[in-house]
């Protein structure tokens, strides 16, 4: 293994684990019925939603090569499938990959 | 030690019909292929998934290496993207902490905090007695973590057969799955408002600061949603 790659992996894992570990330390003083817990719950859902929106609208990696139109089409269509399939997670997920691959090939 | 009954109960949750296994596995297939294209060998790719186990962080590391960023820059870039794991941990671990359980379980299992495992635990914890939730969680985390490692392995060795369009298809899979799960979790005003505000504010804050957009979107959106929920209750 090259030293640079190993160091980059270690630095990445350290940056990632620090947030998780600090979260556990903070959790020790928080009751699940407290207002603070409810606030953190809102923060967690909101942060995840922000991450998902950013991943789709301002992606990093190969997804950035797909057009805004194709990404928006896939998202809206898959949400439609999600609701008409009585909130089934599998159908929209599988359809999204197939649809995105086809759209990026033809658009 | 870990209670085997609850560990395997958690581990088997990955086999449920609405499990994130497919989405998670496919995304790590894309990561495995990406890492190979970047020049990683199989050991480095597996090592990266095992130690980091956070998809956005791995992507940021890969992109940073590509542009020749310094280790400090990689650390900061990954920290910004993965700081979301802090509120996720604080909103989950108080549900699992029990005085009869040793602390090492919590310190060890926090490595499994990732969107997929977090969402499974959030939708199942009420069915498990508090004392056993940590063992159940370790089971869920082990299953999702194993899926990620296997996905990376498959992606690394199948990268030659994956063209750009397939890679793009695999890359959208995870955000769509999580988006559906988040929409499905909108059962209270507080969580519904959190999700909607996060979806709106994350991209808006991106124009102010790309690095801080996720954290600011989550902080502002979550805080507004919290007060909306509290006002509604009172």
Interface residues (C-beta under 8 A of the other chain):
Chain A: X1 X2 X4 X5 X6 X7 X8 X9 X10 X11 X12 X13 X14 X15 X16 X17 X18 X19 X20 X21 X22 X23 X24 X26 X27 X28 X30 X31 X32 X35 X37 X38 X39 X40 X41 X42 X43 X44 X45 X46 X47 X48 X49 X50 X51 X52 X53 X54 X55 X56 X57 X58 X59 X60 X61 X62 X63 X65 X66 X71 X74 X75 X78 X79 X82 X87 X88 X89 X90 X92 X93 X94 X96 X97 X98 X99 X100 X101 X102 X104 X105
Chain B: X17 X18 X20 X22 X23 X26 X30 X34 X39 X40 X41 X43 X44 X47 X48 X51 X52 X53 X54 X56 X57 X58 X59 X60 X61 X62 X63 X64 X65 X71 X74 X75 X76 X78 X79 X81 X82 X83 X84 X85 X86 X87 X88 X89 X90 X91 X92 X93 X94 X95 X97 X106 X107 X110 X111 X113 X115 X118 X164 X165 X166 X167 X168 X169 X170 X171 X172 X173 X174 X175 X176 X177 X178 X179 X180 X181 X182 X183 X184 X185 X190 X191 X193 X194 X195 X196 X197 X198 X199 X200 X201 X202 X203 X205 X206 X210 X213 X214 X215 X217 X218 X219 X221 X222 X223 X225 X226 X229 X230
